[in-house]
Amino acid sequence: MNLEGRRESTNVEDRRGKKVGIGLGIGGTIIVGLIALLMGRNPSEVLQTVNQMNGGAQTEYTPTAEEEELATFTKKILAGTEDVWNEEFKKMGREYIPPKLVMFSGSVQSGCGNASSSTGPFYCSADQTVYIDLSFFSSMKEQLGADGDFAYAYVIAHEVGHHVQYLLGTLQQAHQKMSQVSKTESNQISVRLELQADFYAGVWAYNDNKMFNSLEDGDIEEGLNVASKIGDDYLQKRAQGYTVPESFNHGTSAQRAKWLKKGIHTGDIRQGDTFSPAYSQL
């Protein structure tokens, strides 16, 4: 991707190197003190240690040059999503309120609870924030063979796609429906959400390229490659040698590549209805 001269988003919080805090409260403090006494420890020393852990204390953390490049890249891609979705929402007579993005390392406290790096990038509607451990990009390359700047951009744009769903009310309606149906039906609704977020990532790519001439030869192929390697069928077969279709909650490789490609080729948010077609037609 050509990102030379592009601005960096200011809606980014860097929590790399911070511990996830532990909230004790008064009751917890009393319990910790009692346990310390029973163990023959000085309660004040134990509480001091806990307090040092509390509140996201900073640890020794020095990002590598590669991580800093990825951080800058992430900020530029997020800025691109802000520019595109601002314009797309204006066309709909709406206001786009951009999400915040938190970069973390190891684990993080979000509005949706604690999460670790193994969770992968995610969007939390409770605080309207995208969370990402930049080491995920290295894992994509090493474990899935999915590499390239547009591949990474697609991951970020997909999570922002969930924020777009939140602003349009789609996410809330889907989650409400998911709580009222069987597990299999809930998974199918989840697939519809994820495929639409893939489509929105493609819509972003189309319009970002239109605005900034950002796409280069091979970029689209990078995106389609990673889409095919994060399909439920691909991941399940790789992990256990077989698939369980009723447990799919993100979509197959073919489905994910199809909807990303449709977004890239049309750039039209109105063509991203993944909820009306029969499930077998997705």
N, C-alpha and C positions, 0 to 999 in steps of 0.2 A: 504494500500500500504506500501511496505517496502522501505523507503527512507533514512534509516540510513547510514550516511557517504557520502551522495550525496552532490555534490557541489551546490552552489546557483548562479543563473545568476547575472551578473553585469549590464545587460541591463534593469535595473529597476529604475524608478524615483518615489520617494515617495512624493506625493502632499497632503497627508492626513492633514486636518486642514488648508488648504489654501483656501482663497476666490477666486472666479473667478473675474479677473480684469475687469474694465470698461474703455474702451478707449474713451476719450473725443475728443482729437484733439483740434486745435485752435478754430474752430467754436463752438465746444461743451463747451469749457471753457468760451467763451464769453456769450453763452446762459445761462449757470449756473450762471454767474456773474450778468446778467440782471435780472434773476428770483429772485436772492437773494436780489437785490436792491428793486424790487417791493414788496417783502415781508418784507422789513425793516430789513433784515439780513445783517451782515457784509460779503461781498463777499469773502474776504480772508479766513474767518473762514470756510465758506461753501466749498470753493475749497480745503482747507486743509483736510476736512473730506473726500471729494471725492478722493483726492490723497492717503489717507490712505487706502481706499478701492481698489485703483487701483493697478495693477501689482501683484495680487495674494498675498495680505498681509496675514501674518501668524496670526492665531487665537489660543486661548488656546485649545490645543488638546493633550490629553493623551490617547494613545491606551491601550486597556485592554490586559491582558495576552493572552486571546483567539485570539484577533486581531493580536498580534505579532506572535503567532503560525501560523496563517493563512498567514501572510506576508512571513514568512520563507518557509512555504509549497509552496506558489505561486512561490517564487524564485527558489525553487528546481524543480518544475514542468516545469517552463519556461526553466531552464537549460537542462532538459531532452528533451524538444522539440528541443532545439538547437543541442544537440548531435545526435538525431535521424535524423533530417532533413538535417544536414550537410552530414551524410552518404548517405541518400537517394538521395540528389542532386548530390553527387559525382558519384553515379551509373548512373545518367543521363548525366554526363559530364557537370554539371552546378555548380555554386557557390551559396551556401545558405547564404543570408545576413539576419541575425535574426532581428525580430522586437524589438522595445522597448516596455516595459510594464509600464504603469502609474497606480499607486494605488492612489485613491482619496477618499474623503468623501463628500457627499452632492452633489456637482456639480463640473464640470471641463470644462476647455477650451481646445478643441482639434483642430486639423487641419481641422476637419469637422464641427466645430462650437461648441457652448455651449451644454452641456448635463448634466442631473441630474442623481442621483442614480436610479430613476425610469426607466431610459432607459435600465438598465441592462448592463452587460459587452458588449463591442462592439469593433470592429476593424475599424480603420480609415486609408484608403489607402493613404490619402493626406499626412500624416506624418508617415505612416507605423508603427503605434503604436496600441497596445491593451490597452484598458482602463477598469479598474474594481474597483468598490467600494466593499471592502471585506464584507460589510454587506449583499451583495447579497446572500452569502452562508447561512447566518442565515435565510433570507427570503425563500430560497429554502427549508430549513428544516421546518420552521414554517408554511409556506403557502401551500407548495406542498407535504410535507412529503418526500422530496427527500434529503437524507443525505448520508454522507460517503466520505472518502477522494478521492476515484476514481470518484465519482459523481462530486466533485469539480474540479478534474483534467480534466475531460472530458470537462467541461465548458471552461477552459483555453485553452485546446488543440483544441477545436472547433474554437475559435477565431484566434489562430495561424494558423489553417487550411485556414482561409480566407487570411492570409498573404502568405501562400504557393500558393494559387490561384492567388494572386497579382503577385508574382514573376514569375509564369508560364504564365501570361498574360490572364488567364481565367476570372478573375474578371473584368478587363477592357473591354474585349469583351462582357461579359454578360451585363454589365452596359450600354454599347453603344447600344446593341440590345434592352434593356429594355426601352430606351428613344425613340425608334422608333415604338413601338407597343402599343396595347391597354392596359388598366390597368389590365385586366384579364390575358392577355398573359405575361405582365411584372411580375405579381405575380407568374406565373408558372416558369418563368426563375429564379426568386428569390428562389423558392422552390428547384430548381435544384442546385443552388449555396449552399444553406444551407445543403442539403443532402450530397453534396460532402464534405463540411466542416466536417460533422458528420463522414463520411467515413475516412477522413484524421485524425480525432481524434482517430479513431480505429486503423489506420495504425501506428500512434505514439505509442499507447498502446502496440500493438503487438511487435514492435521493441524495445521499452523501456524495456519491460519485457525480451526480448531476450538479451539485453545488460546488464541489471542490476538485473534481476530476481525480478522485482518490484511488480508484481501482486500477491495478496493473495486471499485466499478463500473468495468469496462473492463480490470481487471487480467488476467483469464484471456485476453481477446482479445489483449492485448499479448504474452503468452507464446506463444500459438498463432501469432501473426504472426511472431515471431522464429524459432520452430521451423520454419515453412514456408520461411523465407528462409535457413536454414543447411542445408537438405537438399542432398544431393550433386547431384541432378538440377538444382535451381535454380542452384546455384553453377557447375556445369559449363556449363550452357547460357548463363549470363551471361558466363562467361569465354571460352568458345570457340565458342559457338553450337550445340553439340550435346552429347549425353550418351554416356557409355561405362559402361553399367550394371555390367559385370563389375568395374569399378574402384571402384564405390561402397564406402565403408567406414564411413559414418555413417548411411546411410539416406536415403530420399527425403523430400521435404517432407511428403508425405501420411503417410508412416510416422511421422515424428518428431512431427507434430502429433497423430496418432492415439494414440500411446503416452503422450505428455504428458497429453493430454485424459483418457485412461483412468485415469491415476494421480490426476489432480485429482478425477475423479468418484467413484472408489472409495475412495481412501485406504488400500487394502489391499495390502500388500506381496506377499501370496500370489497375487495376480492378475497379477503381472509376469513370468511365465515367457515369455521371448522365445526360448528355446532348443528347446522341444518342437515348436512349430508348424512346418509346412513353410515353407521360406524364402519361397515365393510368397504365403503367407498372412499374412506380417507386415504 
